[in-house]
């Protein structure tokens, strides 16, 4: 009996942690900083289009549009992940400073995509009722 309760707590806890991550304004800001650090040296125009949108997502989140901000964050994190996966990197450069930052960015994109998508899929906006009929 105790095992079922503990298992239920763990399942609930993982979903709650994912929801809290998806509703937080910090992950899009951190992702914007990492993308900017990669794209400024050498300057690359296309990746530099992502940080303003991610910072706008943070702005929406701060002003209580958490579900919309989570959806925007998830969508743009997924787009950046697709863009970054296209760039090929030699094996030796994967373990340097740039490779570490790139790996951290890709990991953060993945987490933002999953958690933000979860919040957007199951979240309710202010003023939405529970009308099922």
C-alpha positions in Angstrom: 0.0 0.0 0.0 2.8 2.4 0.9 4.5 1.6 -2.4 1.5 2.8 -4.4 1.3 6.0 -2.4 5.0 6.7 -2.9 4.8 5.9 -6.6 1.8 8.2 -7.0 3.7 11.0 -5.2 6.7 10.5 -7.5 4.5 10.6 -10.7 2.7 13.7 -9.4 6.0 15.3 -8.4 7.6 14.9 -11.8 4.6 16.5 -13.5 4.4 19.3 -11.0 8.1 20.0 -11.5 7.7 20.0 -15.3 4.7 22.4 -14.9 6.7 24.7 -12.6 9.6 24.8 -15.0 7.3 25.5 -17.9 5.6 28.4 -16.1 8.9 30.0 -14.9 10.2 33.1 -16.7 13.9 32.1 -16.0 14.4 29.3 -18.7 13.6 31.5 -21.7 15.9 34.2 -20.4 18.8 31.7 -19.8 18.2 30.2 -23.3 18.3 33.7 -24.8 21.6 34.4 -23.1 23.1 31.1 -24.3 21.9 31.7 -27.9 23.3 35.2 -27.9 26.7 34.0 -26.6 26.9 31.5 -29.4 25.6 33.8 -32.2 27.6 36.9 -31.6 31.0 35.4 -32.3 31.1 35.3 -35.3 27.9 37.3 -35.9 25.1 35.1 -37.3 21.9 36.8 -38.3 19.4 33.9 -38.2 20.2 32.6 -34.6 20.1 36.2 -33.4 16.4 36.4 -34.3 15.6 34.0 -31.4 16.6 35.9 -28.3 14.1 38.8 -28.7 11.2 36.3 -29.1 12.4 34.4 -26.0 12.7 37.6 -24.0 9.2 38.6 -25.1 8.0 35.2 -23.8 9.6 36.2 -20.4 7.7 39.5 -20.6 4.4 37.7 -21.2 5.1 35.3 -18.3 5.8 38.2 -15.9 2.5 39.8 -16.9 0.5 36.6 -16.0 0.1 35.2 -19.5 1.8 32.0 -18.3 0.1 29.5 -20.7 0.7 31.7 -23.8 4.3 32.3 -22.7 4.9 28.6 -22.2 3.6 27.9 -25.7 5.7 30.6 -27.3 8.8 29.4 -25.4 8.2 25.7 -26.4 7.6 26.6 -30.1 10.7 28.8 -30.4 12.9 26.4 -28.4 11.9 23.6 -30.8 12.6 25.8 -33.8 16.0 26.7 -32.5 16.8 23.1 -31.7 16.0 22.2 -35.3 18.2 25.0 -36.6 21.1 24.0 -34.3 20.9 20.3 -35.1 21.6 21.1 -38.8 25.0 22.6 -38.0 27.6 19.9 -38.2 30.4 19.9 -35.6 33.7 17.9 -35.7 34.2 15.5 -32.8 37.1 17.5 -31.3 35.2 20.7 -31.0 32.3 19.1 -29.1 34.4 19.0 -26.0 35.6 22.6 -25.9 34.0 25.6 -24.5 31.8 26.3 -27.5 30.7 22.6 -27.6 29.8 22.7 -23.9 27.7 25.9 -24.4 26.1 24.4 -27.5 25.2 21.2 -25.6 23.8 23.1 -22.7 21.7 25.2 -25.1 20.4 22.1 -26.9 19.5 20.5 -23.5 17.8 23.6 -22.3 15.8 23.7 -25.6 14.7 20.1 -25.1 13.6 20.7 -21.5 11.8 24.0 -22.5 10.1 22.2 -25.4 8.7 19.4 -23.2 7.8 21.4 -20.1 6.4 24.4 -22.1 4.4 22.1 -24.3 3.0 20.4 -21.2 1.9 23.7 -19.7 0.4 24.9 -23.0 -1.4 21.6 -23.5 -3.0 21.3 -20.1 -2.9 24.8 -18.8 -6.0 27.0 -18.6 -6.0 30.7 -19.3 -7.6 33.2 -16.9 -11.3 33.6 -17.6 -11.6 30.1 -19.2 -14.5 28.2 -17.7 -14.8 24.5 -17.1 -17.7 24.3 -19.6 -17.8 20.8 -21.0 -21.3 20.8 -22.4 
